[in-house]
Amino acid sequence: MYAAILERLRAEVPMNEGDWAEDFGDATAFAPPALLSVGLRTCDEELVGLAVRTLEHEEFLVRHFLEVMEGPGAAEVLIGGVGMIEAYRLTGEARWGRVAGDLMTWLDDTAAIFGDYVYSTSVDVDPYGPTAVTGIIAAELLRYAEVVDPLDEERVTAALRIAGGIDRNAWDEAGGFYRARPDDDRLDLYPNVAMMIVWTLAHRLTGDAAYLARAEALFDAIQPLRLAALGGYHSLYSSTVPDYVSLSSQNYLVFALRFLDEETGNPRYREEATAILEFIASHLYSNGMAWHHWESDARASWYCTGCNFQLLYDLWLLDG
């Protein structure tokens, strides 16, 4: 599956000056580490070149952050920080670390403008919702501090400040989970997976056991969303059908479980990540691509380029 997806992405998906087709904006985040991790290991200059062009596209978006945030590219520049940070981790190239640092400043300022909870008509947070989007900002700040600049305590402080804003706006005390938005009391996957990542990384950087306890409690809280017959987790991403499971939400959950596995050493997290990947392989994967979702007992007929890059990187990370 891994080899077939990589080959189909390389051979069939158009890329124009670093901007991948059919990606919903997230290839900017996940194509660079997916391509670099393999390209550097196998000395494949073509894969490395594709990664660099994608990073240069994100660099352009960061340099034009204010204009981009007013248009449809807002989500792309925001999540693209993941690609910059992971590219720095894989290559050690100072250029990517500098661009990531510039983006972290923009993201911190943006969160502060909105009171540390990005819930505004001026910034497009759909379909993930404001809690997940704001959580991703906090997670990127923490990951930046871990990977790029371990001495940057200000980024950690900023991330924890933003996490506090999320708590004030979206924490459901009675349910023990995060709401996707303040006025929606349904349990949903994206916001809680985002905050699992935030609190796990917060524990990694501060050593505060309460943060890890919150992350583990969130994993327990999302269990009602697990569809035992399928092996995946239901998401409200873009459908109300009871068996709807999106590739994107499963990818993010595997990402979160990977961090929890590292922090706790508890085998249940790796086992669950493996079970989710088995669901993807058996239900979403076909003909060299993992398709967008499962719904009404059928696989979708279309795919997201970025989600497939994220799947490749998830597989690489879990393999160590």
Disulfide bonds with the S-S distance in Angstrom:
none
